[in-house]
């Protein structure tokens, strides 16, 4: 269960920003959106709104980058450059490290793990654990000095070997995992259920859907999920076969064909088929069907729904954290709403999966069952640095009996209307564009 994520000095993010899934105090709407694990509570979904170039994607990319570094760090070479990409619009930030920190729950423990890095080395790294009482340090690192407490589960001999084996540009946690230190393996296993999808480019996610289709318990779930989205299909199937060179385009140069044939030799290819009911001359359904390749005739929205079905159903089945940027791309608003509702509904999400998504779909502000603390905004400040804030943080001052009284945003307020009115910020400022429309004159070409 994800609790919190912090990032600073990454791309458009200068000062520390926090993605928090801790429920706001005294907020009582949609209490079923709060998941519990032992004494800990978290939200099952979080939305992120903002204008283009406001930094939404960079927030989500930073979460994905932390995950990638944890998984790949120990396997890189000693000369591999780290993915350092600092905030560039203030001079001093180019000299500062990027910082990531994540807090999450495994079993009865709350972990807090983070690190700082530049292009060539991990400057700091830390891991804390909390159960009953105060938080205890498991290890702390400053450059090549790593101090490990006796509370870190693992034999001293192997931990010493991990310290010795950790390179300047590698994470100690990842090295501990490679050496099979049990507590590190548990944490890396938690990260295995942490994934991100770029909603504008979901082609690779189709591979996961096809892989899950091979498992009988997922096959029917994928089929029912896609039928529930009212795509018009009555059934579907996925077939696999060994690669054949004849499948390559006829106009492809032979040299390229031969090169691809060598790399794909022995590999399997797949084809997705959609089945539709046929109708008679009176527009009544018959018992006959028509089948075609999904990619040939289905819409771009149906293709995206297919591609997302695997990752979504895997997260719901395994209780993972799924991050989707531009979740609404190519999808009808109702399909987007249904996707989000799958995570908000305890019947379809019994394993407490969490969804974090960026979107421009303002319909969700009116029609989704998101709490106020599940609606966040990303906006750049006067230094063009991204800042994040939650709708639950908004306070209005209203006059009552001659005095100004602070009031929180009401749960029944028209959030979509207020967002368009600019009350929450995080929308494009198009005053200059209106001037452009008024002042621009076009000369028609002869």
RASULLIN-V156836 format. One record per residue. PHI is phi in degrees with one decimal (NA if undefined). NEAR is the number of other C-alpha atoms within 10 Angstrom. D_FIRST is the distance of its C-alpha to the first C-alpha in whole Angstrom. Layout:
BEGIN
phi = [PHI & PHI]
near = [NEAR & NEAR]
d_first = [D_FIRST & D_FIRST]
END
This chain:
BEGIN
phi = [NA & -82.6 & -107.5 & -161.2 & -136.8 & -125.8 & -145.5 & -145.9 & 56.4 & -137.3 & 51.2 & -84.2 & -102.3 & -97.7 & -71.8 & -57.8 & -121.1 & -126.2 & -99.0 & -113.9 & -105.7 & -78.6 & -60.1 & -67.6 & -70.3 & 66.0 & -100.2 & -110.3 & -77.5 & 48.5 & -62.7 & -69.4 & -82.7 & -98.0 & -104.6 & -127.9 & -141.3 & 64.4 & -92.0 & -101.2 & -130.4 & -152.2 & -84.9 & -88.1 & -158.9 & -148.7 & -105.2 & -133.4 & -107.5 & 165.0 & -72.7 & -58.9 & 72.4 & -76.3 & 110.0 & -56.6 & -63.0 & -66.4 & -60.9 & -69.8 & -62.4 & -65.2 & -65.5 & -66.7 & -65.7 & -56.3 & -59.7 & -64.1 & -65.7 & -61.6 & -79.2 & -106.3 & -55.6 & -69.9 & -93.4 & -79.3 & -84.3 & -68.9 & -99.0 & -66.2 & -78.1 & -79.6 & -77.0 & -78.3 & -144.1 & -78.0 & -67.5 & -103.7 & -95.9 & -134.7 & -54.3 & -66.4 & -72.4 & -69.1 & -99.7 & -91.0 & -78.3 & -82.7 & -124.7 & -122.3 & -146.6 & -135.5 & -118.6 & -154.6 & -112.3 & -127.2 & 60.9 & -98.0 & -107.3 & -104.6 & -108.3 & -129.6 & -125.6 & -161.5 & -159.5 & -120.8 & -151.7 & -122.0 & -67.6 & -116.2 & -153.2 & -84.7 & -81.1 & -143.5 & -155.5 & -150.4 & -144.0 & -122.6 & -133.7 & -136.2 & -127.2 & -105.0 & 88.7 & -79.0 & -72.3 & -115.5 & -81.1 & -99.2 & -155.4 & -137.8 & -134.4 & -133.5 & 56.0 & -93.5 & -103.4 & -121.2 & -110.7 & -114.0 & -83.9 & -69.1 & -76.3 & -74.3 & -71.3 & 165.9 & -73.3 & -60.8 & -62.5 & -72.4 & -64.0 & -61.3 & -65.8 & -66.5 & -60.8 & -65.4 & -85.3 & -74.7 & -79.3 & -59.9 & -102.1 & -121.2 & -81.7 & -62.8 & -58.6 & -66.8 & -65.5 & -61.3 & -63.5 & -62.7 & -95.2 & 63.0 & -74.0 & -57.7 & -65.5 & -65.2 & -63.8 & -61.9 & -70.0 & -63.2 & -64.3 & -62.6 & -66.6 & -66.9 & -104.8 & -121.6 & -143.2 & -127.2 & -126.6 & -86.5 & -63.5 & -84.7 & -143.4 & -110.5 & -58.5 & -67.6 & -66.1 & -62.0 & -63.0 & -63.7 & -60.5 & -64.4 & -63.1 & -69.1 & -59.0 & -70.0 & -98.0 & -57.1 & -71.1 & -94.1 & -55.1 & -69.1 & -64.2 & -63.3 & -61.6 & -69.6 & -61.7 & -68.1 & -66.3 & -68.3 & -82.8 & 56.6 & -82.9 & 91.8 & -82.4 & -98.1 & -165.6 & -151.2 & -154.4 & -127.8 & -113.0 & -124.7 & -157.3 & -67.9 & -62.8 & -127.3 & -62.3 & -66.6 & -76.2 & -73.8 & -55.6 & -65.6 & -88.5 & -74.6 & -55.8 & -59.8 & -60.6 & -71.3 & -59.0 & -64.0 & -65.6 & -67.3 & -60.8 & -66.6 & -73.5 & -100.2 & -59.2 & 86.1 & -85.1 & -102.0 & -111.9 & -134.3 & -135.9 & -101.9 & -115.9 & -111.6 & -113.6 & -125.1 & -74.6 & -93.9 & -123.3 & -88.1 & -67.3 & -98.6 & 64.3 & -101.4 & -67.5 & -108.3 & -92.1 & -98.6 & -132.5 & -122.3 & -119.9 & -145.6 & -67.6 & -55.3 & -70.2 & -80.5 & -128.6 & -80.2 & -70.2 & -63.7 & -66.7 & -65.7 & -65.1 & -66.4 & -59.8 & -62.0 & -64.2 & -79.9 & -60.0 & -63.2 & -58.3 & -65.4 & -69.3 & -64.6 & -62.8 & -63.4 & -77.9 & -112.6 & 71.3 & -88.5 & -111.1 & -112.1 & -113.2 & -128.8 & -90.0 & 53.4 & -60.7 & -86.2 & -57.7 & 70.8 & -108.9 & -66.5 & -52.8 & -70.1 & -66.0 & -62.6 & -59.9 & -64.0 & -61.7 & -68.6 & -61.8 & -60.9 & -86.7 & -79.9 & -90.3 & -67.6 & -68.9 & -85.1 & -128.0 & -71.7 & -100.2 & 59.7 & -65.3 & -122.1 & -119.2 & -121.1 & -143.4 & -104.8 & -157.4 & -110.6 & -77.6 & -74.2 & -57.2 & -64.9 & -65.2 & -97.0 & -109.4 & -84.8 & -94.8 & -89.2 & -70.9 & -64.5 & -79.6 & -100.5 & -116.4 & -121.0 & -130.7 & -117.6 & -147.3 & -86.7 & -85.2 & -67.0 & -95.6 & 63.0 & -104.5 & -71.3 & -126.1 & -115.9 & -148.8 & -105.3 & -61.8 & -69.8 & -85.7 & -69.3 & -129.4 & -107.5 & -107.9 & -117.3 & -81.0 & -135.4 & 55.0 & 81.1 & -122.8 & -84.0 & -113.6 & -73.2 & -132.0 & -77.3 & -62.5 & -74.0 & -65.8 & -97.0 & -70.2 & -79.2 & -66.7 & -64.6 & -62.6 & -65.1 & -65.2 & -64.6 & -75.4 & 87.9 & -67.4 & -97.3 & 72.5 & 56.9 & -127.4 & -64.3 & -96.5 & -106.5 & -58.8 & -64.0 & -68.8 & -63.8 & -63.0 & -59.0 & -64.4 & -73.2 & -97.7 & -79.3 & -119.4 & -108.2 & -106.2 & -69.3 & -71.0 & -77.0]
near = [25 & 24 & 20 & 16 & 22 & 18 & 23 & 24 & 25 & 26 & 20 & 25 & 24 & 23 & 14 & 16 & 19 & 16 & 21 & 22 & 22 & 17 & 22 & 17 & 8 & 6 & 13 & 12 & 15 & 13 & 11 & 14 & 21 & 17 & 21 & 13 & 14 & 9 & 9 & 15 & 17 & 23 & 29 & 28 & 27 & 23 & 22 & 24 & 26 & 23 & 18 & 14 & 15 & 24 & 24 & 26 & 22 & 17 & 28 & 21 & 19 & 21 & 22 & 16 & 14 & 19 & 18 & 14 & 17 & 19 & 19 & 12 & 21 & 22 & 12 & 14 & 11 & 14 & 10 & 13 & 13 & 17 & 14 & 17 & 15 & 23 & 24 & 17 & 14 & 13 & 9 & 9 & 17 & 16 & 13 & 16 & 22 & 28 & 22 & 23 & 20 & 21 & 19 & 20 & 21 & 14 & 9 & 13 & 17 & 20 & 22 & 21 & 20 & 19 & 22 & 21 & 23 & 20 & 15 & 16 & 21 & 23 & 19 & 19 & 22 & 22 & 21 & 19 & 21 & 15 & 13 & 10 & 6 & 8 & 13 & 15 & 19 & 19 & 20 & 19 & 19 & 14 & 16 & 16 & 11 & 18 & 14 & 18 & 11 & 12 & 12 & 20 & 13 & 15 & 11 & 12 & 8 & 14 & 20 & 13 & 13 & 22 & 19 & 13 & 15 & 20 & 21 & 16 & 24 & 25 & 24 & 29 & 26 & 24 & 25 & 25 & 21 & 14 & 15 & 16 & 20 & 15 & 15 & 21 & 17 & 14 & 19 & 19 & 14 & 18 & 18 & 13 & 15 & 20 & 17 & 20 & 21 & 20 & 21 & 14 & 13 & 16 & 15 & 12 & 18 & 20 & 15 & 16 & 23 & 22 & 12 & 20 & 20 & 13 & 10 & 9 & 10 & 18 & 19 & 11 & 16 & 23 & 18 & 14 & 17 & 20 & 15 & 13 & 16 & 11 & 15 & 15 & 19 & 17 & 16 & 20 & 15 & 16 & 12 & 12 & 11 & 11 & 16 & 14 & 14 & 9 & 8 & 13 & 9 & 10 & 7 & 9 & 9 & 10 & 9 & 10 & 16 & 12 & 10 & 13 & 17 & 10 & 9 & 15 & 12 & 12 & 11 & 11 & 13 & 13 & 13 & 17 & 18 & 20 & 17 & 16 & 16 & 14 & 13 & 10 & 6 & 6 & 8 & 9 & 12 & 10 & 8 & 10 & 13 & 11 & 16 & 14 & 15 & 19 & 14 & 10 & 12 & 16 & 14 & 13 & 16 & 23 & 19 & 20 & 23 & 23 & 21 & 25 & 24 & 25 & 22 & 23 & 21 & 19 & 23 & 22 & 16 & 14 & 19 & 24 & 24 & 22 & 24 & 21 & 23 & 21 & 24 & 22 & 19 & 18 & 18 & 12 & 16 & 15 & 19 & 21 & 19 & 14 & 20 & 23 & 17 & 17 & 24 & 26 & 15 & 16 & 9 & 15 & 20 & 14 & 16 & 28 & 29 & 25 & 24 & 22 & 24 & 25 & 21 & 17 & 17 & 16 & 15 & 20 & 20 & 14 & 12 & 16 & 18 & 23 & 24 & 24 & 23 & 23 & 19 & 23 & 23 & 27 & 24 & 19 & 10 & 7 & 10 & 17 & 22 & 26 & 22 & 22 & 21 & 21 & 17 & 20 & 12 & 15 & 13 & 11 & 11 & 12 & 10 & 9 & 7 & 7 & 9 & 11 & 12 & 13 & 11 & 12 & 15 & 13 & 15 & 8 & 11 & 11 & 22 & 15 & 14 & 13 & 16 & 14 & 11 & 12 & 12 & 18 & 19 & 22 & 20 & 14 & 11 & 9 & 8 & 9 & 10 & 10 & 10 & 11 & 9 & 9 & 9 & 7 & 8 & 6 & 5 & 5 & 4 & 3]
d_first = [0 & 4 & 6 & 10 & 12 & 16 & 19 & 22 & 25 & 24 & 27 & 27 & 25 & 27 & 26 & 22 & 20 & 16 & 14 & 12 & 10 & 11 & 13 & 17 & 19 & 22 & 21 & 21 & 21 & 19 & 17 & 16 & 13 & 11 & 9 & 9 & 8 & 11 & 12 & 9 & 9 & 7 & 9 & 9 & 11 & 13 & 17 & 19 & 23 & 26 & 29 & 30 & 30 & 27 & 25 & 22 & 22 & 22 & 19 & 17 & 19 & 18 & 15 & 16 & 19 & 16 & 15 & 18 & 20 & 17 & 18 & 22 & 23 & 25 & 26 & 28 & 32 & 33 & 35 & 32 & 31 & 28 & 26 & 27 & 28 & 29 & 30 & 33 & 35 & 35 & 37 & 35 & 32 & 33 & 34 & 30 & 27 & 24 & 21 & 18 & 15 & 11 & 9 & 6 & 5 & 7 & 9 & 11 & 11 & 9 & 10 & 12 & 14 & 17 & 20 & 23 & 25 & 29 & 31 & 32 & 29 & 26 & 27 & 25 & 21 & 19 & 17 & 16 & 14 & 14 & 15 & 18 & 20 & 20 & 18 & 20 & 20 & 20 & 22 & 23 & 25 & 28 & 30 & 31 & 31 & 28 & 27 & 25 & 25 & 26 & 22 & 21 & 21 & 24 & 27 & 29 & 31 & 29 & 27 & 30 & 31 & 27 & 29 & 32 & 30 & 28 & 30 & 30 & 28 & 26 & 22 & 23 & 19 & 20 & 23 & 22 & 20 & 24 & 25 & 23 & 22 & 19 & 17 & 17 & 16 & 13 & 12 & 14 & 12 & 9 & 10 & 12 & 10 & 10 & 13 & 16 & 19 & 22 & 23 & 27 & 27 & 25 & 28 & 26 & 23 & 26 & 26 & 22 & 24 & 27 & 25 & 23 & 26 & 28 & 26 & 27 & 24 & 23 & 26 & 27 & 24 & 24 & 28 & 27 & 24 & 27 & 30 & 28 & 28 & 32 & 33 & 36 & 35 & 36 & 35 & 34 & 34 & 33 & 36 & 36 & 39 & 40 & 41 & 44 & 46 & 47 & 44 & 44 & 46 & 50 & 50 & 48 & 50 & 51 & 50 & 47 & 47 & 48 & 45 & 42 & 44 & 44 & 40 & 39 & 41 & 40 & 37 & 36 & 36 & 34 & 36 & 34 & 36 & 36 & 38 & 40 & 42 & 46 & 48 & 52 & 54 & 54 & 50 & 49 & 46 & 48 & 47 & 47 & 44 & 44 & 42 & 41 & 39 & 36 & 36 & 40 & 40 & 36 & 35 & 33 & 30 & 31 & 30 & 27 & 26 & 26 & 25 & 21 & 22 & 20 & 17 & 16 & 17 & 15 & 12 & 13 & 14 & 11 & 8 & 8 & 8 & 11 & 14 & 17 & 20 & 23 & 21 & 25 & 27 & 29 & 28 & 30 & 28 & 28 & 26 & 23 & 23 & 22 & 20 & 18 & 19 & 17 & 14 & 15 & 17 & 15 & 18 & 17 & 13 & 13 & 10 & 8 & 8 & 8 & 11 & 12 & 16 & 20 & 23 & 26 & 26 & 27 & 28 & 24 & 25 & 27 & 26 & 22 & 20 & 18 & 18 & 20 & 17 & 16 & 19 & 19 & 22 & 23 & 27 & 29 & 31 & 35 & 34 & 32 & 29 & 26 & 24 & 21 & 21 & 20 & 22 & 21 & 23 & 26 & 29 & 33 & 36 & 38 & 42 & 42 & 45 & 46 & 43 & 40 & 37 & 33 & 32 & 28 & 28 & 28 & 26 & 29 & 30 & 31 & 28 & 29 & 33 & 32 & 30 & 33 & 35 & 33 & 32 & 29 & 30 & 28 & 31 & 34 & 37 & 40 & 43 & 44 & 44 & 46 & 48 & 48 & 49 & 52 & 54 & 53 & 56 & 57 & 60 & 60 & 61 & 65]
END
